Amino acid sequence: MTATYRTQGPIISSLLDTDWYKLTMMQGVHHKYPNASVTWEFRSRNAEDLEPYIDEIREQIDHLAMLRLTSAESAYLSTFPYMSPDFIRFLELFRFRPEYVDVYMEGSELCIVIDGPWSHSILFEIVILAIVSEVRNRALYPDVTIDQAVGQLRRKLDGLRSEYTPQQLAGFNLADFGTRRRLSQPVQEAIVEVLAEEFPGNFVGTSNVDIARRHDICPMGTMAHEWVMAHQQLGSRLIDSQRAALEAWVQEYRGHLGIALTDTITLDAFLHDFDLYFAKLFDGLRHDSGDPMVFAEKCIRHYQSLGIDPMTKTLIFSDALTFDKSMGIKLALDGRIKNSFGIGTNLTCDVPGVQPMNIVIKMMSCNGQPVAKISDEPGKASSRDESYVNYLKKVFQVEH
């Protein structure tokens, strides 16, 4: 692993080089909302000039049209009982359509807009984020090696083992969630390989489907914010949109993939809708914004108020985690509720001297109407339609 970290040739070389929840949501869209149309917008929270990379970003996006699901990849997907044969056939026919993507500069800001049928444009999000991240990283950090990334990981693993006892590390469930802001694809793959070999009792899987398939590792993920956001414009009353999103998920997966995402319209609004029916049907909840311990305490109390033993449920944490932050949460919750941790950038773009990107692509509209995420962290809110956000807050009685 002494080679530089950069990808040789196209950055994305497999249709499955994406996060598992994109495929699980894509199947739900294919079955339930085949005529829905959506738009997404790219945002960079880094104050840096991305214009020098725009031509290569466009070239890498154009290359996506060449990707096809291989027979081996199709056979792999068919091993999951909840992946339906008709959806796998759809994926075999699926082609990226770069014409759905507009890449341009607006002043000093890189703008990327995705606009097209939901089922045909849903896979762009993760691969475009990975493309932007790697194009920029290999320009700024041309001499970084895979060994440097792996060495940093091994130092952190050594630190874990020296700071915490084997008893404390027992039950520390760790997954790689690092596709979208990785240093590069080779680095993410090397990180997963090391975790699987050197942290086997704790490493439970990766969000990256291609890496999971080729290394016989469990793919991790269920739903993302876009699933809940889109339901704001998919036919139900706005006040019923979260329940409609959860119900559609239950009907699609019939007990599989039972982790619900909580912070599209704040945790409090979510828990108001997450009644005994849903609490029994879903295996647990995912945290993605706000104070993780406040989240955990509210979830535990909610389960208890419904007469459910919290130790029968799982909380997944996935917000800007490090090993130490994860362990702090884990130790505070031991014996109170099951927990697991998805670490992203701190795994796949952590090399001394490398500044990782802070970039997102968020859904902005569905069927021509605005959608929004409010979140438990105001800085993570996403919408350009302030009047709609205010209306959403009023409907769900959100104060901040």
N, C-alpha and C positions, 0 to 999 in steps of 0.2 A: 504493500500500500504506500510506496514511496512516490507514486505518480502525483502530479498536481490534481487538484480536486475537480477540475473542470470536465464537463461532458464533451466528448469528441463527437462532432456532428450535431444532429438535431437534439435539442434538450429533452423533448418529450418523444420517446420512441415506442411507447406502448399505450394503447387505449386505456389500459388499467393503471397507468401511472397517475393515479388520482386517489382521493380519499373515499373510503368505503361508503360513507353516508351520501356521497353524490350518486352512487349507483342505486342505493336503497331508495332514496327519494325519487330518482329517475324512474324506477319501476312503478312507484305510486303515482307519479304524474302520467306515465304511459297508460296506466289502467284507468285512472279516475279523471284526469284533466287533459286529454290529448289535444284539445283545441285551445288551451290557455296560451296566451302570449305574455312575455315579460321583458323587462329591461333591467340591466345591472349597470352600476358605475364603479369604476376603480378609484380608490383614494389612497394617497400616500401620506402618512403622518410624519414622514421624515422631511426635514427642510433641506432638500438637496435637488440639484438640477438633473433631471432624468432625460433631457433632450438628446444628449449624445448617444443614447442607446435606442432611440425610437426606430431607426431603420432595421436594426437587428431584431428588435421585438416584433416588428411587423413580419419579417422573414420567418421567424420561428412560429408565429401564429399561422402564417400561410402553410407551413409544412404540416400542420396538424391535419390538413385535408387528406394527407397520404396514409393516415393511420387506419388500420383495420383490426377488428377482433380476430385473433388467430384461433385455429381449431383447439389448440391446447388451452387457451384462455377461456374459450367457450365451455370446454369440458370441465375446467376448474369451477366456473360459476355454477354449473349444473350440480355440483356436489353439495350446494347449500339448499336445503329443502324449501326455503322460503323464496328462492329465486325462481320465478316461473318460466317454463319453457318458452312461452310466447314472448316474454321480455328478452330472454337470451337470443331468440331469433331476431328480434328487433335490433339488439346490439350488434349482431352479425351483419346487419344491413346498414347500421348507423355510420354516418360520415360527418366529421366536423365541417361546418360551413363558415369559412372565414369571412364571408360577406356579411355575416351577422355582427361582426366586430368592427368598430371604428376607433382607430388610434390616431390621436392628434395632440398638438400642444395648444393650450389656452393660456397665453402669457408664458409664465415660467412653470406652469403646471402640466404634467403629463395626464392626459384624459384618455380613458378607455371606456367605451360604451358598448355593451352587448345588448342586442335587440332582436328577438326572434321568438319562435314557438318554444314554450318552456321545455318540452321533452327533447327538442333538438338543440337547445343552447345551454342546457343545465351543466354540461361537463366543462364549459369554458372556464368557469371561475378558478378552480384549483390549478389547472394547467397554465393559465395566463399568469397567475400570481407566481408560480414556480419559474416561469420563463422570465418575468421581469426581475425576480430576485437573482437568478443565476446569471443573466446577461450583465446586470449591474455588478454583481460580486466578482465575476471573472475579469471585468475591466478594472475594478479598483484594487483587487487583491490577486494579481496574476501568479504570485509565487507561493501561495498557500498550498500545502500538501494534505492529502488524506491522513497521513501520519500525525500531523498537527491536531486535526480534529479528533482523531481517535485517542491521541495522547491526553488531550484535555478531558475527554470522557473518562479515561482510566484514572486520571487524578481525582475526578469527582467521585468515582466509585470507591477509590481508596479512602477518600475523605468520609464517605458514608460509613464504611466498615470500621473506621477508627473512631468516629464520633458516636455511633449507635451500636448497641449490643445486638447479637443475633436474635434475641427475643424481641427487641424493638423493631428490627427489620422484618421479622416474620409477619406476613400479611400485608407488606407494603407492595401493592400491585401497581406496576408502572407500565404505561404504553407510550409508544412513539406517536405523536400527533404532529409531526414536523414537516409535512410535504410542502405547504404553501410558502413558507419563508425560509426554506433550507438554503444552506450555502450552495449546494448542488445535489444532483441526484446521486452521484457516486458517494458523496459524503453521507447522505441519509442512509444509503444501503450499508455502508461500512459501519455506521453507528448501530444500526439494527443488528448486524452480524455480531458485533462485540457484545451488545446487551444480551442477545440470545445465548452466546457462549459463556459469558463471564458473570451474568446476573440472572441465571435461569430460574431460580426460585421466586423471583420478583417480576421479571419481564413477562408481560401477558399478551403482547401483540403490538401491531402497528396499524395506523390508519391507511397506509399506502397499500393498495390492492396488488399492484405488480410485485412489490417486494414481498408481501405476504405469500403470494402464490409461489414464487420462485424459491423461497426459503422455508416453506411449509410452516408458516407462522399464522396465528389467528388474525384476520382482519377485524379492525375495531371501528365502531361507529354506528349511529342510527339516523338521527335527523339533525338538520341545521336550522338556523333562523328563517331561511327562505321558506321552509315548509309552513311555518306558522304565519309568517308575514303574508304569503300569497293568499291564505284563506281569508284575509281581510277583504278580498275582492273576488271570492269564488262562489258567491251566492247566498251565504248565510247573513243574518244580521251581524253588524260589526261586534256587538256585545257577545255574540255567540261564536266568534271566529276561532278563538283558542280551543273551545270544546269541539268545534267542527274539525279542526286540524288533528286533535287527539283521536277523535272518533274515526276519521278517515285512516289514520295510521293503524289503529286497532283492527279495522276491517281488512286492511291490506295484509297485515302480518300475523294476525291471529295468535298473538302471544309471543312471537319471535321479536327480536330487536326492541326490547321493552324498556329503554331508557328515554325519558322525555326531557326536552330542553326547556328551561324554566324562565328565561329572562327576556323574551321578546317584548313583553309589555310589563316588565318588572316582576319580581318574584311574588309580591303580594297579590297582584292581579292574577298571576298564574295559579297560586294556591287557592284563590277564591273559586276558580273553575275546576281545580283538581280535586273533585269530590271523592267519596268512597268508591264509586264505580271505577273511576280512572286509577285511584290509588291502589285498588286491588288488581287491576289489569296490567299496570306497568310495574316493572321490576325495580325502578328507581328513577333518579333525577340527575340532570347534569348542570353543573355550575359553570358560568362563563363570564360573569361580571359581578362587581360589588365585593364586599367583604366576605370571604369564604366561611368564616366562622359564624357570622350573622346568618348567612344562608343555611348553614348546617343546623343551627339551633332552631330556626323557623321550620325547617323541614321535619326535624325530629318532633317538635311540638305538634306539627300538623298531623303526622302519622299517629301520634299518641291520641290526639283529639278524635281521630276516626276509629280508635280501638285497634290500631295496627301496631304490632311490635316492630319498632324501627330496625331491629337486628335482622328482620326478614327482607329488608330493602337495602339498596346500594346508592350511594352518592358518588357521582363521577365529577372530579374537579379538573378544569382544563384552561384556567385563566392565568396566563403569564407565569407559569410555575417553574420553580427550580427544585432541585432535590431537597434542599433544606426546608423550603416553604412547604413542600408536600409532606415531608416527615413531620413537621410541626402540626399540620392539620391531622395527619394520620394518628399521631400519639394523643391528640386532644379528643379524638373520636373513638379510640379503641374501646370496644365493649358497649358502645352506644348505638352505632349504625355502621354497616359495612361501607367501605370506601375504596376508590381506585383513582389513579391519577394519569391524565394524558398530558405529557410534556412535549412542547413543540420546539420553538426557536431555541430554547436553552439546551436542547439536544442536538439539533441539526444545523445550527448556525452559531456555535459557540467555539470560537478560536481567538486566543489573545490577539488584540489588534484589529479584529474584524468587527465592524459596526453592523449588526443585522438591520434589515429593513423592517418597517412597521407599515404594512400595506394590507388593504382589504378590498374585496369586491362585494358590494351589497346590492340586493334587489331594491329597485326604486319604484317599479310599477308592475301591476298585473292586470291584464285585460284593459290597458289604457287608463287605469285609475291608480292613484298613489297608494303605496304601502309604506309602513314605517316600523322601525325597531326603536323602542324607547330605552330599554336596558336599565340595569341597576347602577350603571356607571355613566353619568351624563356624557362623557367624552366618547362613548361608544354608540351614541344615538346615530341613526342613519335615516335621513330623508331630506330632500331639498324643498319640501312643501310644508312650510311652517304652519299654515292654516290647518292642514290635515293632521299634523302632529298634535296641535292644540285640541282638535276635535277628538282624536284618539285618546288623549289624556282625559278629556271630559267624560267620554263614554266609560272609560275604565277607572275613573276617579283617581288618577295619578296626579300627585301634587307637585313633584319636582319637574 
